[in-house]
Every structure is written in C-alpha cells, then in structure tokens.
C-alpha cells in the first residue's frame, strides 16, 4: 500500500514549497515491544507499564530533560522527528545525537500501514495526531498503557508525575508576572535575517567564550585556516552566555585587534550546570533565583514544581531540603527586556559535598556518558577462555619472546599499552611501542563499534590525587 507524504521546505527567498512524496507503507514495522519481535533495550529498562508518546513541540520544550535522562518512558515518532527538522533545526540536531547516544526507540509511524489506516479513520474525532498514535498503541498492545503528551502551548494540562524522574524538577517556565519584575533596558533586539544580510560583510559566526559573568567574551573564528579573534565587551554581549553559537558584528578593527557586538544568538547553549538557590523570588508560586557554580554563567530564574511527590504547597520544606542538594539547571531562553534568563531545574544529583553527587553533576555538565554497555554489545566480546588461534599466529609477527612490560598503572583494568627494549649484537638498543589491536574484536557497524563511536574515549576522574575509576 502507498500513501502520499508531504514535506514543506523553505527556499533561499523564504518561499515555502510543498513537496509531495509517494512512500511505501509496510505491515511489518517494529512497535518497540515484544508483540512485534524484540523489545528495544531502553524500553526494557523502564520498569513501568505506562509509556508516553511525545509531540514535536514537547520535544522542543523539554529537550534538555531528555538529554539528562530526567524524562523517561517516552516513545518518539518519526513524524515528531521530521517536524522538529522542519521547525526547530537546532533541537532536531540535539535529538539526533540523543537518539544515537542513548539508543532511543523511534517509531517509524510514517511507513506503518496500520497506524496510517487508524489515523485516517479517526481524523474526524478532533484528536491530535499524537493522541491517535497513543490510542492506536492502546489497541495494538494492551499489556501497557500509552498516553500522549503535548507542550503547554498546544494543550494546557498537568503533566503526569510518572513522566519525570521523581526528584527535584521544574516542568514549567517562570510566569510572565515574575519575569516582568526584573527588567533590563540595556539589551537590544536580535537582528532578523534580512538585517543581518545587509551587514554580512562585517559579521562573523562562532561559539562565544566567556571567562566570568562580570567581563566580556571572545569569539574565535577559523576562516580558511586563519584564526580570527574578536573581543566582545560586557555591554555588547546582548544576552549571550558561554558556548552560545552567535553572530557578531565587527565594530572596530585595528590590525589583529577587533571589537564586536552580539547581534543574534543562533543556537543557545543547553549545557546543564550545577547551581544553588541564591534567593526566593516568590514563595507561594515557587519562583527562585539560582546561581551557577561556574562564574561564567548568569543567575537564572526557575520555578519549582515538585520534589519527591510533594506539591508546591510544601515549598518551605522543599527549599530547606534543596539547600542540602546538588542541583542541575539549564537555560531555556532570555528575552530582550529581562534582567535574567529563565530555565529549569532538571535534576538533583545527590547530597551536597558528597563525591558521588558532585561527580554526577560534573559528568552531566560535560556531557560524559555514564551508562552500562548494551547487552548486545557485551555479547559480542570474546569469552574469558579466548586464546590466540593458529590463523592469528600465522598472520601476525610473534613477539612473545621479547621482554615486554606494560606501562599501565597498578590496578588498571584495560591493559593496552606496553614497551620493550632489547640489546642488539652491534651494541644498539631495539625499542618498541606496543598498542593493543582492539579492532581485531570490533567489527565495522557491530554493536561494539556503535558503543565505541558514541563513547569516543575513556574518561579519568581525579579524586584526592588518585585516578579512582574509569568510565567506558
């Protein structure tokens, strides 16, 4: 069975083009659960009987929560992914990385004949597309419960408690009334595309680096192998925060010295940051001002929603408890007339000053993956009784007679570097460096190969002068 799938694209002149595409609908698409074959590993880990079909607008609003695994049990549809690509390209890029990194399940609803028929039959009910996908799931697999979740801009409703990990979180942005109490008239509106094109000859793009919140920033641009440094005074930062991808207008240029101002933030930095409560702005509604532990980030207004199942009515007890916890926050937006950016408290990593909590916050801030290997990857490892085969001996040079010693420290669990030194008859010394051939066990596009691609490198954490553990 075929269907017409329509994609909308915008050309360089800003015109919206309708591109209908005929696609083949399949009856054999994985739904992610055992009824259609194997269950996705992330779904197996959920430990619950309720799953959430999330809209593209919800994904855009809560992408930081998904990055830090604070939102759980979600099913992402291909429709939502494609809508993100069309409407919010930066969020789409972030989601693509998350899907690959955490091996999240994506329902190929666009190509699923059963879903297409169900949606067509129920279009007149007034339900949203994601409502209908959740209804289809409830009919398709009655072993679990499926609920659609939308952005507050789409459907005003309370989010289910099971959607968020039961720690500290703020699932709504601060109210306009609180934000309006802290105004700033020194900022300028970001320029639109047409205005930027007019001054294109004196603009540069790049990631801004800000050393501390009381000073300016630096933009480093690599242009055809030449690195350009643009200094941005504090008064010209224009709501840019550290690691934002910005457009800068060069105001003055004297040799290699350039001074510029931020005229647009193309991509806001979403790095979670450890923070503490600096001030309670409104006790009744749970509005607080948090101060990042890093001195290069601004203070952020957040709104508390809940802690461990308790409501905002228990705000006094909640605030006392939060003062003893390591919190993770994230900046969501910063409007032109506001003194502070607004964001969310997305996680509490544990008790303040404990090694475990501080370590977890550090890993989250630097986006270091800390999760077990997939079972499918572990199953590809050689058995403990593995020995070198005759074919390996025939194809490789045998160096077992050399005096080889490892240079890895005592207690190391991945011994992979070694040296040898041997006197030759002519008085010279033969020295060799030995590196483990890991690729012998890692085949291209295997599950182990995927894990290696995602993780990239081993991370050593230094605690009290000792390398205490490894993260794979």
C-alpha positions in Angstrom: 0.0 0.0 0.0 1.2 3.5 -0.9 0.5 6.9 0.6 1.4 10.5 -0.2 3.6 12.1 2.4 4.0 15.9 2.1 7.2 17.7 3.1 7.5 21.5 3.3 10.8 23.2 2.6 11.8 26.9 2.6 14.0 28.1 -0.3 16.6 30.9 0.0 14.0 33.5 -0.9 11.9 32.5 2.1 9.2 30.8 -0.1 7.5 27.7 1.3 7.5 24.8 -1.1 5.1 21.8 -0.9 6.9 18.6 -1.9 4.5 15.6 -2.0 6.3 12.2 -1.9 4.8 8.8 -2.6 6.1 6.3 0.0 5.5 2.6 0.5 3.5 1.5 3.6 4.7 -1.6 5.4 2.8 -4.1 7.5 5.9 -5.2 9.3 7.2 -2.3 11.3 8.6 -2.7 14.8 6.5 -1.1 17.5 9.3 -1.4 20.1 7.6 -4.1 22.2 7.7 -7.9 22.3 4.5 -8.3 20.3 6.3 -7.2 17.1 9.6 -9.0 17.8 12.4 -7.9 20.0 11.9 -5.2 22.7 14.1 -2.1 22.5 16.7 -2.1 25.3 15.6 1.4 26.6 12.0 0.2 26.9 13.1 -2.9 28.8 14.9 -0.7 31.3 11.8 1.4 32.0 10.3 -0.8 34.7 6.8 0.7 34.3 3.6 -0.1 32.5 3.0 3.4 31.2 4.6 5.0 28.1 4.4 8.5 26.7 4.0 9.4 23.0 5.5 12.9 22.9 4.7 15.7 20.4 7.4 17.6 18.4 6.6 20.8 20.4 7.0 18.9 23.7 10.4 17.6 22.5 11.5 21.1 21.6 10.4 22.4 25.1 12.0 19.6 27.1 15.0 18.5 25.0 17.3 19.3 28.0 15.4 16.9 30.2 15.7 14.2 27.6 19.5 14.9 27.3 20.0 14.3 31.0 17.6 11.3 31.1 15.3 13.2 33.5 12.3 12.4 31.3 11.7 8.7 30.9 9.5 6.1 29.2 8.9 8.1 26.0 8.2 6.9 22.5 9.4 9.2 19.8 7.7 9.0 16.4 9.3 9.6 13.1 6.7 12.3 12.5 7.9 14.2 15.5 11.5 14.0 14.4 10.6 15.3 10.9 8.5 18.1 12.3 11.5 19.1 14.5 13.7 19.1 11.5 11.3 21.4 9.7 10.5 23.8 12.6 13.4 23.7 15.0 16.6 22.5 13.3 18.9 23.0 16.3 16.6 20.9 18.5 16.5 18.3 15.7 20.3 18.1 15.8 20.4 17.7 19.5 17.7 15.0 19.4 19.6 13.1 16.7 22.6 12.9 18.9 20.5 11.8 21.9 18.8 9.0 19.9 22.2 7.6 18.8 23.8 8.1 22.2 21.1 6.5 24.3 19.8 4.1 21.6 16.3 5.6 22.0 13.4 3.9 20.1 11.9 5.8 17.2 8.5 4.5 15.9 8.5 4.6 12.1 4.9 5.7 12.0 5.2 7.4 8.6 5.7 4.0 7.0 3.4 1.9 9.2 0.2 0.9 7.3 -1.7 0.0 10.4 -1.1 3.5 12.0 -1.9 5.3 8.7 -5.3 3.5 8.4 -6.2 4.2 12.1 -5.4 7.9 11.8 -7.3 8.2 8.5 -10.4 6.5 10.1 -10.3 8.8 13.2 -9.5 12.2 11.7 -13.0 13.5 12.4 -12.7 12.9 16.2 -10.8 16.2 16.7 -7.9 14.4 18.4 -4.4 15.4 17.7 -2.1 13.1 15.7 -0.2 12.1 18.8 -3.5 11.3 20.6 -4.4 9.0 17.8 -1.0 7.3 17.9 -1.4 6.7 21.6 -4.9 5.3 21.0 -3.5 3.0 18.3 -0.9 1.7 20.7 -3.6 1.0 23.4 -5.4 -1.2 20.9 -2.2 -2.7 19.4 -0.6 -3.8 22.7 -3.0 -3.8 25.7 -0.3 -5.1 28.0 0.8 -1.5 28.7 -0.8 2.0 28.9 0.0 4.7 26.4 -0.5 8.4 26.9 0.1 11.3 24.5 2.0 14.3 25.9 1.9 17.8 24.4 3.6 21.2 25.0 1.7 23.6 27.3 1.4 25.8 24.2 -0.6 23.1 22.4 -2.7 21.6 25.2 -2.9 23.2 28.7 -2.8 20.4 31.1 -0.8 19.0 34.1 2.0 16.6 33.2 1.8 13.1 34.6 4.1 12.5 37.6 5.4 9.4 36.0 6.8 11.3 33.1 9.6 12.8 35.2 12.2 11.1 37.4 10.9 11.6 40.9 13.5 14.1 42.2 13.6 17.9 42.0 12.3 19.3 38.8 10.5 22.3 37.3 8.3 21.3 34.5 7.1 24.9 33.6 8.9 28.1 32.9 8.6 31.0 35.3 5.5 33.1 34.9 5.4 36.4 32.9 4.5 38.3 36.1 7.7 37.3 37.9 9.8 37.8 34.8 8.4 41.2 34.4 9.6 42.3 37.8 13.3 42.0 36.8 13.7 44.2 33.7 16.7 45.5 31.8 16.6 48.2 29.1 20.3 47.9 28.1 19.8 44.9 25.7 18.9 45.2 22.0 16.6 43.1 19.9 18.4 40.4 17.9 18.6 41.3 14.2 16.5 39.4 11.7 17.9 37.5 8.7 17.2 40.4 6.3 19.0 42.9 8.5 22.0 40.6 9.0 22.3 40.1 5.3 22.7 43.9 4.8 25.8 44.0 7.1 27.1 40.5 6.1 30.5 41.8 5.1 31.3 42.8 8.7 29.7 39.8 10.6 31.3 36.6 11.9 29.8 33.5 13.4 31.2 31.2 16.1 30.9 29.9 19.7 31.4 32.6 22.2 33.7 32.0 25.2 33.1 34.0 28.4 35.5 33.6 31.3 33.3 35.2 34.0 29.9 36.8 34.2 31.4 40.3 35.0 33.6 40.5 32.0 33.2 40.3 28.2 33.7 37.5 25.8 35.8 36.3 23.0 34.8 34.9 19.6 37.3 32.7 17.7 36.5 32.2 14.0 38.5 29.9 11.7 38.4 31.4 8.2 40.3 29.4 5.5 42.9 28.3 8.1 43.3 31.7 9.6 42.1 32.2 13.2 40.3 35.5 13.9 39.8 36.7 17.5 37.0 39.2 18.2 36.7 40.7 21.7 33.2 41.5 22.9 32.9 43.9 25.8 30.4 43.0 28.5 27.9 45.7 27.4 27.9 44.2 23.9 27.2 40.6 25.0 23.5 41.1 24.5 22.3 38.1 26.5 24.8 35.7 25.0 26.0 33.1 27.5 29.1 30.9 27.4 29.2 28.5 24.4 26.3 30.0 22.6 26.6 30.0 18.8 26.3 33.7 17.9 26.5 36.1 15.1 28.8 39.1 15.8 29.0 42.4 14.1 32.6 43.7 14.0 32.5 47.4 15.1 36.2 48.3 15.1 39.3 46.7 13.6 42.9 47.8 14.2 45.3 45.2 12.8 44.6 42.0 14.6 42.6 43.7 17.4 38.8 43.5 16.7 35.9 44.6 18.8 32.4 43.4 18.1 28.8 43.1 19.5 26.4 40.1 19.5 23.5 40.8 17.1 22.0 37.3 17.2 22.1 34.0 19.1 21.8 31.3 16.5 22.0 28.4 18.9 21.6 28.6 22.7 24.0 26.6 24.9 21.9 23.9 26.7 24.7 22.5 28.9 23.3 21.6 32.3 25.2 23.4 35.1 25.5 22.7 38.9 23.8 25.5 40.8 22.5 26.6 44.2 19.4 28.6 45.3 20.5 32.2 45.7 17.2 33.8 46.5 13.5 33.0 46.8 11.6 35.4 44.5 8.0 34.3 45.3 7.4 31.7 47.9 3.8 30.9 47.1 4.4 30.1 43.4 7.9 28.5 43.9 9.9 31.1 41.9 13.6 31.1 42.8 16.8 32.7 41.5 19.7 30.2 41.2 23.4 30.9 41.0 25.5 28.6 38.8 28.7 27.1 40.4 30.6 28.3 37.3 31.3 32.0 37.5 31.0 32.5 33.7 27.2 31.9 33.7 24.5 34.4 34.7 22.0 33.8 37.5 18.8 32.1 36.3 15.1 32.3 37.3 13.5 28.9 37.8 10.1 27.7 39.0 9.8 24.7 41.3 7.0 22.3 40.6 7.6 19.3 42.9 10.0 17.2 44.9 9.6 13.5 45.6 5.8 13.7 45.0 5.2 16.7 47.2 3.3 19.7 45.8 4.2 23.4 45.8 2.2 23.8 49.0 5.2 22.3 50.8 7.5 25.0 49.4 9.1 25.8 52.8 10.2 22.2 53.5 11.2 21.9 49.8 13.5 24.9 50.0 15.2 23.6 53.2 15.8 20.3 51.5 17.1 21.8 48.3 19.7 23.8 50.2 21.4 20.4 51.0 21.3 19.1 47.5 23.4 19.4 44.3 21.0 20.8 41.7 21.4 20.8 37.9 19.9 23.7 35.9 19.6 24.7 32.3 19.0 28.0 30.5 16.0 27.9 28.2 15.6 31.5 27.0 16.5 35.1 27.6 14.1 37.8 26.4 15.3 41.2 25.4 13.8 43.2 28.3 14.6 40.8 31.1 17.5 41.0 33.5 17.9 37.3 34.0 17.5 34.3 31.7 14.8 31.7 32.6 15.3 28.0 32.8 14.5 24.7 34.5 15.9 22.7 37.5 16.2 19.4 35.7 17.8 17.2 38.3 19.2 16.8 41.8 22.3 14.6 41.7 22.5 14.0 45.5 23.7 15.4 48.8 25.9 18.5 48.6 29.6 17.9 49.1 29.4 14.2 48.6 31.8 12.8 46.0 29.0 10.8 44.2 26.7 13.9 43.8 29.5 16.3 42.7 30.9 13.7 40.3 27.4 13.1 38.7 27.0 16.9 38.3 30.4 17.2 36.7 29.7 14.4 34.2 26.3 15.9 33.3 27.8 19.3 32.7 30.5 18.0 30.4 28.1 15.5 28.6 30.1 12.5 29.6 28.2 9.3 29.0 27.9 7.1 32.1 25.7 4.1 31.5 26.3 0.4 31.1 27.2 -1.2 27.8 24.3 -2.6 25.8 23.7 -6.3 26.4 24.0 -6.9 22.6 27.5 -5.2 22.7 28.7 -7.3 25.7 27.6 -10.5 23.9 30.0 -9.7 21.1 33.0 -9.7 23.5 35.3 -12.8 23.3 34.9 -15.4 26.1 37.2 -15.3 29.1 38.9 -18.5 27.9 39.7 -16.9 24.5 43.1 -17.9 23.1 45.1 -16.9 20.0 44.1 -19.1 17.1 46.5 -20.7 14.6 45.3 -18.3 11.9 46.2 -15.3 14.1 49.7 -16.7 14.8 50.3 -17.3 11.0 49.1 -13.8 10.1 50.9 -11.8 12.8 54.5 -11.4 13.9 55.2 -13.4 17.1 56.8 -11.0 19.7 56.3 -13.2 22.7 60.0 -13.8 23.1 60.6 -10.0 23.6 61.0 -8.5 27.1 57.7 -6.6 27.0 56.4 -4.7 30.0 53.1 -2.8 30.4 53.2 0.9 31.3 49.7 1.0 32.6 49.4 1.7 36.4 48.8 -1.0 39.0 45.1 -1.8 39.3 44.3 -0.8 35.7 41.5 -2.8 34.1 42.3 -2.1 30.5 46.0 -3.0 29.9 46.6 -1.9 26.4 50.0 0.0 26.2 53.4 -1.6 26.6 57.1 -1.1 25.7 60.1 -3.4 25.1 63.9 -2.7 25.0 66.4 -5.3 23.7 70.2 -5.1 23.1 71.3 -5.9 19.6 74.7 -7.6 18.8 76.1 -4.4 17.4 75.5 -2.5 20.7 72.4 -0.7 19.6 69.1 -0.9 21.5 66.0 -2.0 19.8 62.9 -0.3 21.3 59.3 -0.9 20.5 55.9 0.5 21.4 53.0 -2.0 21.6 49.4 -0.9 21.3 46.6 -3.4 21.7 44.8 -4.1 18.5 41.2 -3.6 19.7 39.9 -3.6 16.2 40.5 -7.3 16.0 37.4 -7.8 18.2 35.4 -4.8 17.0 33.8 -5.4 13.5 32.6 -2.5 11.4 29.0 -1.5 12.2 28.7 -4.0 15.0 27.1 -3.2 18.4 30.5 -2.8 19.9 31.5 -0.5 17.1 28.4 1.6 17.8 29.2 1.8 21.5 32.8 2.9 20.7 31.5 5.6 18.3 29.2 7.0 20.9 31.6 7.0 23.8 34.6 8.2 21.9 37.2 7.9 24.7 37.8 6.8 28.3 37.4 9.5 31.0 39.6 9.5 34.1 38.3 11.4 37.1 41.0 12.6 39.5 40.0 12.5 43.2 42.4 13.1 46.0 45.4 12.7 43.7 44.4 9.2 42.5 42.8 8.0 39.3 39.9 6.3 41.1 37.8 4.8 38.3 37.2 4.6 34.6 34.1 5.4 32.6 33.8 3.4 29.4 
